[in-house]
Structure formats: structure tokens, C-alpha cells
Amino acid sequence: MSKTNDFPQPEAWYHHFVSYGETDTMGVLYYAEYLHLFERARGHLIRERGISYAEVERRGVILPVREAQCRYRVPVRYDDEIFVRVAVSEFKRASMKFAYEIRDKDKTTLHATGMTEHACLDPDGKLFRTPDWLVDMFKP
């Protein structure tokens, strides 16, 4: 993996072994499972930044996905050891975006790339400005 790429920082790497139940009849990681991997990696990143996603919600911030993208490049198969790279790529007034890469165990083969955008809602479901403490969590 090139160290010169421009993946956002700070980043985290979520480690995963593909289970049989995550694959289709061809033994390939089912396409929708990539979004589950993105969710797990997102939670891992938040935890590495000092709190759990459950604590983010207890603090009154709900982050529903309002857009998701995945570009499939090289198939991931049953029992493959993979890493999901994740970072916050952008903050807007009332939303945030996460970037993802799924790589092999050596982090050399790029299996997929993706993005999720999350609205910032209060517990009543109303859009509100992303709190400073949340933005500060993801500063390098």
C-alpha cells in the first residue's frame, strides 16, 4: 500500500475474517455486507477516538445514514482476512462523511472503496449543527 495516498486522517483499521454466512452461493462476500463492514469500521473509529457510538447517542447526537456508496473492485471470499480502513472525510454544517477502503490482510490489494454520509439529528429527529465536540474528536 502506498503511503503517499491522500486518505483522510486520523484513520482506523477494522480487522475482520469473512464468515460463511456473509457470502453468497459463489462464496463471495455478499454485496450488502460491505455496508455492514463500513458500519463496524465506523463504530471502531469512533471508539478509537475515545467514546462509543452509544455514548455519542447518549450525548444527543443521532447519525443516520442518508447516502451510501460502494465501489466493488476485487471480490472478497469466504474466510478471507481483511481490513477496513475508515476516516471522516468531510464535515458539513449538519452532516459528516466517512471514507472507506477494504483491503486484504497485507493491506496491498484494494477490494472496495466507499463512502457514507450521515445527517446530524437530535433525539427528536430534527436536523442540527454538528457539535464542536464531535468535530474535535476527528482532528488529527
DAHU-V33312 format. One record per residue. N is the residue number from 0. RES is the residue in one small letter. NEAR is the number of other C-alpha atoms within 8 Angstrom. D_FIRST is the distance of its C-alpha to the first C-alpha in whole Angstrom. Layout:
BEGIN
n=N res=RES near=NEAR d_first=D_FIRST
n=N res=RES near=NEAR d_first=D_FIRST
END
This chain:
BEGIN
n=0 res=m near=5 d_first=0
n=1 res=s near=4 d_first=4
n=2 res=k near=4 d_first=6
n=3 res=t near=4 d_first=9
n=4 res=n near=5 d_first=9
n=5 res=d near=4 d_first=12
n=6 res=f near=5 d_first=12
n=7 res=p near=9 d_first=15
n=8 res=q near=10 d_first=16
n=9 res=p near=9 d_first=17
n=10 res=e near=10 d_first=15
n=11 res=a near=11 d_first=15
n=12 res=w near=10 d_first=13
n=13 res=y near=11 d_first=16
n=14 res=h near=8 d_first=16
n=15 res=h near=8 d_first=18
n=16 res=f near=8 d_first=20
n=17 res=v near=13 d_first=21
n=18 res=s near=8 d_first=25
n=19 res=y near=8 d_first=27
n=20 res=g near=5 d_first=29
n=21 res=e near=10 d_first=26
n=22 res=t near=14 d_first=26
n=23 res=d near=9 d_first=28
n=24 res=t near=5 d_first=31
n=25 res=m near=5 d_first=28
n=26 res=g near=9 d_first=26
n=27 res=v near=11 d_first=23
n=28 res=l near=14 d_first=22
n=29 res=y near=9 d_first=25
n=30 res=y near=5 d_first=24
n=31 res=a near=6 d_first=25
n=32 res=e near=9 d_first=24
n=33 res=y near=10 d_first=21
n=34 res=l near=9 d_first=23
n=35 res=h near=8 d_first=24
n=36 res=l near=9 d_first=20
n=37 res=f near=11 d_first=20
n=38 res=e near=8 d_first=23
n=39 res=r near=9 d_first=22
n=40 res=a near=14 d_first=19
n=41 res=r near=11 d_first=21
n=42 res=g near=10 d_first=24
n=43 res=h near=10 d_first=21
n=44 res=l near=13 d_first=20
n=45 res=i near=11 d_first=24
n=46 res=r near=10 d_first=25
n=47 res=e near=8 d_first=22
n=48 res=r near=8 d_first=24
n=49 res=g near=7 d_first=27
n=50 res=i near=9 d_first=29
n=51 res=s near=9 d_first=29
n=52 res=y near=9 d_first=29
n=53 res=a near=6 d_first=33
n=54 res=e near=8 d_first=34
n=55 res=v near=11 d_first=32
n=56 res=e near=9 d_first=35
n=57 res=r near=7 d_first=38
n=58 res=r near=6 d_first=37
n=59 res=g near=8 d_first=38
n=60 res=v near=11 d_first=35
n=61 res=i near=12 d_first=34
n=62 res=l near=8 d_first=31
n=63 res=p near=8 d_first=31
n=64 res=v near=9 d_first=29
n=65 res=r near=8 d_first=30
n=66 res=e near=8 d_first=28
n=67 res=a near=10 d_first=25
n=68 res=q near=7 d_first=22
n=69 res=c near=10 d_first=20
n=70 res=r near=7 d_first=18
n=71 res=y near=8 d_first=18
n=72 res=r near=8 d_first=15
n=73 res=v near=8 d_first=15
n=74 res=p near=8 d_first=18
n=75 res=v near=8 d_first=17
n=76 res=r near=10 d_first=20
n=77 res=y near=12 d_first=23
n=78 res=d near=8 d_first=22
n=79 res=d near=10 d_first=18
n=80 res=e near=10 d_first=16
n=81 res=i near=13 d_first=14
n=82 res=f near=13 d_first=12
n=83 res=v near=15 d_first=13
n=84 res=r near=13 d_first=12
n=85 res=v near=16 d_first=15
n=86 res=a near=15 d_first=17
n=87 res=v near=14 d_first=20
n=88 res=s near=10 d_first=19
n=89 res=e near=7 d_first=23
n=90 res=f near=10 d_first=26
n=91 res=k near=7 d_first=30
n=92 res=r near=6 d_first=33
n=93 res=a near=11 d_first=33
n=94 res=s near=12 d_first=30
n=95 res=m near=13 d_first=26
n=96 res=k near=12 d_first=23
n=97 res=f near=13 d_first=20
n=98 res=a near=13 d_first=17
n=99 res=y near=12 d_first=15
n=100 res=e near=12 d_first=11
n=101 res=i near=12 d_first=12
n=102 res=r near=15 d_first=9
n=103 res=d near=13 d_first=10
n=104 res=k near=9 d_first=11
n=105 res=d near=6 d_first=8
n=106 res=k near=10 d_first=6
n=107 res=t near=8 d_first=5
n=108 res=t near=9 d_first=8
n=109 res=l near=12 d_first=9
n=110 res=h near=13 d_first=12
n=111 res=a near=12 d_first=14
n=112 res=t near=13 d_first=14
n=113 res=g near=11 d_first=17
n=114 res=m near=12 d_first=20
n=115 res=t near=12 d_first=23
n=116 res=e near=12 d_first=26
n=117 res=h near=12 d_first=28
n=118 res=a near=13 d_first=32
n=119 res=c near=15 d_first=33
n=120 res=l near=13 d_first=36
n=121 res=d near=11 d_first=39
n=122 res=p near=8 d_first=41
n=123 res=d near=5 d_first=43
n=124 res=g near=7 d_first=41
n=125 res=k near=7 d_first=41
n=126 res=l near=9 d_first=38
n=127 res=f near=8 d_first=38
n=128 res=r near=8 d_first=36
n=129 res=t near=11 d_first=33
n=130 res=p near=6 d_first=34
n=131 res=d near=6 d_first=33
n=132 res=w near=6 d_first=32
n=133 res=l near=8 d_first=30
n=134 res=v near=10 d_first=28
n=135 res=d near=7 d_first=28
n=136 res=m near=8 d_first=26
n=137 res=f near=10 d_first=23
n=138 res=k near=7 d_first=23
n=139 res=p near=4 d_first=21
END
